[in-house]
Amino acid sequence: MMQNEGRFFISKDFPQSLRNLFSAALITLGLGYVFAMIQVYETHAGLDGNPGINANDIAIAYSGNVNTSRLTTALLGPMSGNAPSRERRAIMDWATDGADKAQYEASIKTIIDNRCLRCHDGSEAGAPLMVTYEQLAEFAKPDTGMSLATLVRVSHIHLFGMTFIFFIMGFIFSHARVRPAWLKHVAMIGPFAMMITDIGSWYLTKLNPEFAWIIIGSGAIMGMCFAVEWCVSFYQIWFSRRT
């Protein structure tokens, strides 16, 4: 255990090597969190057809929208920048009108070949195949949201990954001097509780779109805890007066 004359090291008393190490970790994790938020925005914004991100977008991502197709949802959201609006509208109208095979061969296939097969030809891991009419037609069916298999896969990835992130953040933050002590404990344990709440809410939102607000709330609290841990730790490492 790191000790200094019989007591646990606090951030301001770190030797230079630990200050450098922990600061590098904080900066890297901070950048990673920012890019994660950008990715969330890019993935979910516009799923309801409106600019920006809101609770409807989150609900659609998990519970779907039976009034439209997965293809349309993607073209309104994360795939909106991959083709001109005229071509996206042609694909969406085709899906809405029943995904006719003759129309696909006449006009839609050319758009897909030029705009989509750069990623959806099987060369990119995780990107669904859209090489044939049958493969594309599957995405023209009503949008039922994330499948249970996808939710389980993403859940275990997030649980493992986020646990490591917040363990590292919590370990660094444990050396900070915070009063009252309960506030420090909340900031350290809060992200883990919110992580479980957030992921559990994915499944609830699949059943009822109203639970999207819990996803938003738990994510916001998780972000606030991250910000508190980051700012307090970095400040005390470099700007608190050493004893």
PADO-773942 format. One record per residue (C-alpha): residue number from 1; residue in three letters; y, x, z. Coordinates in Angstrom, 1 decimal. Example, Ala and Ser with C-alpha at 12.3 -4.5 7.8 and 13.67 -1.06 7.14 Angstrom:
% PADO-773942
+-----+------+--------+--------+--------+
:  nr : rest :     c2 :     c1 :     c3 :
+-----+------+--------+--------+--------+
:   1 :  ALA :   -4.5 :   12.3 :    7.8 :
:   2 :  SER :   -1.1 :   13.7 :    7.1 :
+-----+------+--------+--------+--------+
% end
This chain:
% PADO-773942
+-----+------+--------+--------+--------+
:  nr : rest :     c2 :     c1 :     c3 :
+-----+------+--------+--------+--------+
:   1 :  MET :    0.0 :    0.0 :    0.0 :
:   2 :  MET :    3.5 :    1.3 :   -0.9 :
:   3 :  GLN :    5.2 :    2.0 :    2.4 :
:   4 :  ASN :    8.4 :    3.7 :    3.5 :
:   5 :  GLU :    8.3 :    4.9 :    7.1 :
:   6 :  GLY :    5.9 :    2.2 :    8.1 :
:   7 :  ARG :    7.5 :   -0.7 :    6.2 :
:   8 :  PHE :    6.9 :   -2.3 :    2.8 :
:   9 :  PHE :    9.1 :   -0.9 :    0.1 :
:  10 :  ILE :   12.0 :   -3.2 :   -0.9 :
:  11 :  SER :   13.5 :   -3.1 :   -4.3 :
:  12 :  LYS :   16.6 :   -1.1 :   -3.5 :
:  13 :  ASP :   14.4 :    1.7 :   -1.9 :
:  14 :  PHE :   12.2 :    2.3 :   -4.9 :
:  15 :  PRO :   11.9 :    5.9 :   -6.1 :
:  16 :  GLN :   13.3 :    6.5 :   -9.6 :
:  17 :  SER :    9.8 :    6.3 :  -11.2 :
:  18 :  LEU :    9.2 :    2.8 :   -9.9 :
:  19 :  ARG :   12.7 :    1.6 :  -10.7 :
:  20 :  ASN :   12.1 :    2.8 :  -14.3 :
:  21 :  LEU :    8.6 :    1.2 :  -14.5 :
:  22 :  PHE :    9.5 :   -2.1 :  -13.0 :
:  23 :  SER :   12.8 :   -2.3 :  -15.1 :
:  24 :  ALA :   10.9 :   -1.7 :  -18.3 :
:  25 :  ALA :    8.4 :   -4.4 :  -17.4 :
:  26 :  LEU :   11.2 :   -6.9 :  -16.5 :
:  27 :  ILE :   13.0 :   -6.2 :  -19.8 :
:  28 :  THR :    9.9 :   -6.6 :  -21.9 :
:  29 :  LEU :    8.8 :   -9.8 :  -20.1 :
:  30 :  GLY :   12.3 :  -11.2 :  -20.3 :
:  31 :  LEU :   12.4 :  -10.6 :  -24.1 :
:  32 :  GLY :    8.9 :  -12.1 :  -24.4 :
:  33 :  TYR :    9.9 :  -15.2 :  -22.5 :
:  34 :  VAL :   13.0 :  -15.7 :  -24.8 :
:  35 :  PHE :   10.8 :  -15.4 :  -27.9 :
:  36 :  ALA :    8.3 :  -17.8 :  -26.4 :
:  37 :  MET :   11.1 :  -20.4 :  -25.9 :
:  38 :  ILE :   12.2 :  -19.8 :  -29.5 :
:  39 :  GLN :    8.7 :  -20.4 :  -30.7 :
:  40 :  VAL :    8.4 :  -23.6 :  -28.7 :
:  41 :  TYR :   11.6 :  -24.8 :  -30.3 :
:  42 :  GLU :   10.5 :  -23.9 :  -33.8 :
:  43 :  THR :    7.2 :  -25.5 :  -33.3 :
:  44 :  HIS :    8.4 :  -28.8 :  -31.9 :
:  45 :  ALA :   11.9 :  -29.4 :  -33.1 :
:  46 :  GLY :   12.3 :  -32.2 :  -35.6 :
:  47 :  LEU :    8.9 :  -33.7 :  -35.3 :
:  48 :  ASP :   10.5 :  -37.1 :  -34.9 :
:  49 :  GLY :   12.6 :  -36.6 :  -38.0 :
:  50 :  ASN :   15.8 :  -35.9 :  -36.0 :
:  51 :  PRO :   17.4 :  -32.5 :  -35.6 :
:  52 :  GLY :   16.9 :  -30.6 :  -32.3 :
:  53 :  ILE :   14.2 :  -31.0 :  -29.8 :
:  54 :  ASN :   13.7 :  -33.9 :  -27.4 :
:  55 :  ALA :   11.1 :  -35.8 :  -25.5 :
:  56 :  ASN :    9.9 :  -37.6 :  -28.6 :
:  57 :  ASP :    9.1 :  -34.3 :  -30.3 :
:  58 :  ILE :    7.0 :  -33.2 :  -27.3 :
:  59 :  ALA :    5.2 :  -36.6 :  -27.2 :
:  60 :  ILE :    4.4 :  -36.5 :  -30.9 :
:  61 :  ALA :    3.1 :  -33.0 :  -30.6 :
:  62 :  TYR :    0.4 :  -34.1 :  -28.1 :
:  63 :  SER :   -0.2 :  -37.8 :  -28.7 :
:  64 :  GLY :    0.7 :  -37.9 :  -32.4 :
:  65 :  ASN :    2.3 :  -40.8 :  -34.3 :
:  66 :  VAL :    0.0 :  -43.3 :  -36.0 :
:  67 :  ASN :    3.0 :  -44.5 :  -38.2 :
:  68 :  THR :    3.0 :  -41.2 :  -40.1 :
:  69 :  SER :    0.6 :  -38.4 :  -41.0 :
:  70 :  ARG :    0.0 :  -34.9 :  -39.7 :
:  71 :  LEU :    1.2 :  -33.6 :  -43.0 :
:  72 :  THR :    4.5 :  -35.5 :  -42.7 :
:  73 :  THR :    4.9 :  -34.4 :  -39.1 :
:  74 :  ALA :    4.5 :  -30.8 :  -40.0 :
:  75 :  LEU :    6.9 :  -31.0 :  -43.0 :
:  76 :  LEU :    9.5 :  -32.5 :  -40.7 :
:  77 :  GLY :    9.0 :  -29.9 :  -38.0 :
:  78 :  PRO :    7.6 :  -26.4 :  -38.1 :
:  79 :  MET :    7.0 :  -26.3 :  -41.9 :
:  80 :  SER :   10.4 :  -27.8 :  -42.9 :
:  81 :  GLY :   11.7 :  -24.4 :  -43.9 :
:  82 :  ASN :    8.9 :  -23.5 :  -46.3 :
:  83 :  ALA :    9.8 :  -25.8 :  -49.2 :
:  84 :  PRO :   12.9 :  -27.5 :  -50.6 :
:  85 :  SER :   13.6 :  -31.0 :  -49.4 :
:  86 :  ARG :   12.8 :  -32.5 :  -52.8 :
:  87 :  GLU :    9.3 :  -31.0 :  -52.8 :
:  88 :  ARG :    8.7 :  -31.9 :  -49.1 :
:  89 :  ARG :    9.8 :  -35.5 :  -49.8 :
:  90 :  ALA :    7.3 :  -35.6 :  -52.8 :
:  91 :  ILE :    4.4 :  -34.5 :  -50.5 :
:  92 :  MET :    5.4 :  -36.9 :  -47.7 :
:  93 :  ASP :    5.7 :  -39.9 :  -50.2 :
:  94 :  TRP :    2.3 :  -39.0 :  -51.6 :
:  95 :  ALA :    0.8 :  -39.0 :  -48.1 :
:  96 :  THR :    2.5 :  -42.3 :  -47.2 :
:  97 :  ASP :    1.3 :  -43.9 :  -50.4 :
:  98 :  GLY :   -2.3 :  -43.2 :  -49.7 :
:  99 :  ALA :   -2.9 :  -39.6 :  -50.9 :
: 100 :  ASP :   -4.0 :  -40.6 :  -54.5 :
: 101 :  LYS :   -6.1 :  -37.9 :  -56.1 :
: 102 :  ALA :   -4.7 :  -38.4 :  -59.6 :
: 103 :  GLN :   -1.2 :  -37.9 :  -58.3 :
: 104 :  TYR :   -2.3 :  -34.9 :  -56.4 :
: 105 :  GLU :   -3.7 :  -33.3 :  -59.6 :
: 106 :  ALA :   -0.6 :  -34.3 :  -61.6 :
: 107 :  SER :    2.2 :  -33.0 :  -59.3 :
: 108 :  ILE :    1.3 :  -32.3 :  -55.6 :
: 109 :  LYS :   -1.2 :  -29.5 :  -56.3 :
: 110 :  THR :    1.4 :  -27.4 :  -58.0 :
: 111 :  ILE :    3.7 :  -27.6 :  -55.0 :
: 112 :  ILE :    0.9 :  -26.8 :  -52.6 :
: 113 :  ASP :   -0.2 :  -23.8 :  -54.6 :
: 114 :  ASN :    3.3 :  -22.4 :  -54.8 :
: 115 :  ARG :    4.5 :  -23.2 :  -51.3 :
: 116 :  CYS :    1.6 :  -23.6 :  -48.9 :
: 117 :  LEU :   -1.3 :  -21.4 :  -50.1 :
: 118 :  ARG :    0.4 :  -18.2 :  -49.0 :
: 119 :  CYS :   -0.8 :  -19.1 :  -45.5 :
: 120 :  HIS :   -3.3 :  -22.0 :  -45.9 :
: 121 :  ASP :   -5.8 :  -20.3 :  -48.3 :
: 122 :  GLY :   -7.9 :  -19.0 :  -45.4 :
: 123 :  SER :   -6.3 :  -15.6 :  -45.2 :
: 124 :  GLU :   -4.3 :  -16.3 :  -42.1 :
: 125 :  ALA :   -6.1 :  -17.0 :  -38.8 :
: 126 :  GLY :   -5.5 :  -20.3 :  -37.3 :
: 127 :  ALA :   -3.8 :  -21.8 :  -40.4 :
: 128 :  PRO :   -5.7 :  -24.9 :  -41.6 :
: 129 :  LEU :   -7.2 :  -24.8 :  -45.1 :
: 130 :  MET :   -5.4 :  -26.7 :  -47.9 :
: 131 :  VAL :   -7.1 :  -25.3 :  -51.0 :
: 132 :  THR :   -8.8 :  -28.4 :  -52.2 :
: 133 :  TYR :   -7.7 :  -32.1 :  -52.4 :
: 134 :  GLU :  -10.3 :  -33.1 :  -49.7 :
: 135 :  GLN :   -8.9 :  -30.5 :  -47.3 :
: 136 :  LEU :   -5.3 :  -31.6 :  -47.8 :
: 137 :  ALA :   -6.2 :  -35.3 :  -47.7 :
: 138 :  GLU :   -7.4 :  -34.9 :  -44.2 :
: 139 :  PHE :   -3.9 :  -34.1 :  -43.1 :
: 140 :  ALA :   -2.6 :  -37.2 :  -44.9 :
: 141 :  LYS :   -4.4 :  -39.4 :  -42.4 :
: 142 :  PRO :   -2.5 :  -41.0 :  -39.4 :
: 143 :  ASP :   -1.3 :  -38.4 :  -36.9 :
: 144 :  THR :   -3.4 :  -38.6 :  -33.7 :
: 145 :  GLY :   -1.9 :  -35.5 :  -32.1 :
: 146 :  MET :   -3.8 :  -32.6 :  -30.8 :
: 147 :  SER :   -7.6 :  -32.9 :  -30.6 :
: 148 :  LEU :   -9.3 :  -32.4 :  -27.3 :
: 149 :  ALA :  -10.9 :  -29.2 :  -28.6 :
: 150 :  THR :   -7.5 :  -27.8 :  -29.5 :
: 151 :  LEU :   -6.1 :  -28.8 :  -26.1 :
: 152 :  VAL :   -9.0 :  -27.1 :  -24.3 :
: 153 :  ARG :   -8.6 :  -23.9 :  -26.4 :
: 154 :  VAL :   -4.8 :  -23.7 :  -25.9 :
: 155 :  SER :   -5.2 :  -24.5 :  -22.2 :
: 156 :  HIS :   -7.4 :  -21.6 :  -21.3 :
: 157 :  ILE :   -5.3 :  -19.2 :  -23.4 :
: 158 :  HIS :   -2.1 :  -20.3 :  -21.5 :
: 159 :  LEU :   -3.7 :  -20.3 :  -18.1 :
: 160 :  PHE :   -5.0 :  -16.8 :  -18.5 :
: 161 :  GLY :   -1.9 :  -15.4 :  -20.2 :
: 162 :  MET :    0.7 :  -17.1 :  -18.0 :
: 163 :  THR :   -1.1 :  -16.1 :  -14.9 :
: 164 :  PHE :   -0.9 :  -12.4 :  -15.8 :
: 165 :  ILE :    2.8 :  -12.8 :  -16.6 :
: 166 :  PHE :    3.8 :  -14.5 :  -13.4 :
: 167 :  PHE :    1.5 :  -12.3 :  -11.3 :
: 168 :  ILE :    3.4 :   -9.2 :  -12.6 :
: 169 :  MET :    6.8 :  -11.0 :  -12.1 :
: 170 :  GLY :    5.7 :  -12.1 :   -8.6 :
: 171 :  PHE :    4.5 :   -8.7 :   -7.6 :
: 172 :  ILE :    7.9 :   -7.1 :   -8.6 :
: 173 :  PHE :    9.8 :  -10.0 :   -6.9 :
: 174 :  SER :    7.7 :   -9.6 :   -3.7 :
: 175 :  HIS :    9.7 :   -6.4 :   -3.1 :
: 176 :  ALA :   13.1 :   -8.2 :   -3.2 :
: 177 :  ARG :   14.9 :   -9.1 :   -0.1 :
: 178 :  VAL :   15.6 :  -12.8 :   -0.1 :
: 179 :  ARG :   16.8 :  -15.1 :    2.7 :
: 180 :  PRO :   15.7 :  -17.7 :    3.6 :
: 181 :  ALA :   12.1 :  -16.5 :    3.2 :
: 182 :  TRP :   10.9 :  -19.9 :    2.1 :
: 183 :  LEU :   13.0 :  -19.7 :   -1.0 :
: 184 :  LYS :   11.3 :  -16.5 :   -2.0 :
: 185 :  HIS :    7.9 :  -18.1 :   -1.5 :
: 186 :  VAL :    8.9 :  -21.1 :   -3.6 :
: 187 :  ALA :   10.1 :  -18.9 :   -6.4 :
: 188 :  MET :    6.8 :  -16.9 :   -6.4 :
: 189 :  ILE :    4.3 :  -19.8 :   -6.1 :
: 190 :  GLY :    6.3 :  -22.4 :   -8.0 :
: 191 :  PRO :    5.5 :  -21.0 :  -11.5 :
: 192 :  PHE :    1.7 :  -21.3 :  -10.8 :
: 193 :  ALA :    2.0 :  -24.9 :   -9.6 :
: 194 :  MET :    4.2 :  -25.8 :  -12.6 :
: 195 :  MET :    1.8 :  -24.1 :  -15.0 :
: 196 :  ILE :   -1.0 :  -26.3 :  -13.8 :
: 197 :  THR :    1.2 :  -29.4 :  -13.8 :
: 198 :  ASP :    2.4 :  -28.6 :  -17.3 :
: 199 :  ILE :   -1.0 :  -28.1 :  -18.8 :
: 200 :  GLY :   -2.4 :  -31.1 :  -17.0 :
: 201 :  SER :    0.4 :  -33.1 :  -18.5 :
: 202 :  TRP :   -0.6 :  -32.2 :  -22.0 :
: 203 :  TYR :   -3.8 :  -34.3 :  -21.5 :
: 204 :  LEU :   -1.8 :  -37.2 :  -19.9 :
: 205 :  THR :    0.7 :  -37.1 :  -22.8 :
: 206 :  LYS :   -2.2 :  -37.4 :  -25.2 :
: 207 :  LEU :   -2.9 :  -40.7 :  -23.5 :
: 208 :  ASN :    0.6 :  -41.9 :  -22.8 :
: 209 :  PRO :    3.7 :  -40.3 :  -24.5 :
: 210 :  GLU :    5.9 :  -41.0 :  -21.4 :
: 211 :  PHE :    4.2 :  -38.1 :  -19.6 :
: 212 :  ALA :    6.1 :  -35.8 :  -22.0 :
: 213 :  TRP :    8.9 :  -35.8 :  -19.4 :
: 214 :  ILE :    6.6 :  -34.1 :  -17.0 :
: 215 :  ILE :    6.0 :  -31.4 :  -19.5 :
: 216 :  ILE :    9.7 :  -30.9 :  -19.9 :
: 217 :  GLY :   10.4 :  -30.9 :  -16.2 :
: 218 :  SER :    7.6 :  -28.5 :  -15.2 :
: 219 :  GLY :    8.6 :  -26.2 :  -18.0 :
: 220 :  ALA :   12.2 :  -26.2 :  -16.9 :
: 221 :  ILE :   11.2 :  -25.4 :  -13.3 :
: 222 :  MET :    8.9 :  -22.7 :  -14.5 :
: 223 :  GLY :   11.8 :  -21.2 :  -16.4 :
: 224 :  MET :   14.2 :  -21.4 :  -13.5 :
: 225 :  CYS :   11.7 :  -19.6 :  -11.3 :
: 226 :  PHE :   11.3 :  -16.9 :  -13.9 :
: 227 :  ALA :   15.1 :  -16.5 :  -14.1 :
: 228 :  VAL :   15.5 :  -16.2 :  -10.4 :
: 229 :  GLU :   12.7 :  -13.7 :  -10.0 :
: 230 :  TRP :   14.0 :  -11.7 :  -13.0 :
: 231 :  CYS :   17.7 :  -11.6 :  -12.0 :
: 232 :  VAL :   17.2 :  -11.0 :   -8.3 :
: 233 :  SER :   14.6 :   -8.2 :   -8.9 :
: 234 :  PHE :   16.7 :   -6.4 :  -11.6 :
: 235 :  TYR :   19.8 :   -6.7 :   -9.5 :
: 236 :  GLN :   18.3 :   -5.3 :   -6.3 :
: 237 :  ILE :   16.5 :   -2.5 :   -8.1 :
: 238 :  TRP :   19.7 :   -1.1 :   -9.6 :
: 239 :  PHE :   22.7 :   -2.5 :   -7.8 :
: 240 :  SER :   21.8 :   -3.0 :   -4.2 :
: 241 :  ARG :   22.9 :   -0.2 :   -1.9 :
: 242 :  ARG :   20.0 :    2.0 :   -0.9 :
: 243 :  THR :   19.2 :    2.6 :    2.7 :
+-----+------+--------+--------+--------+
% end
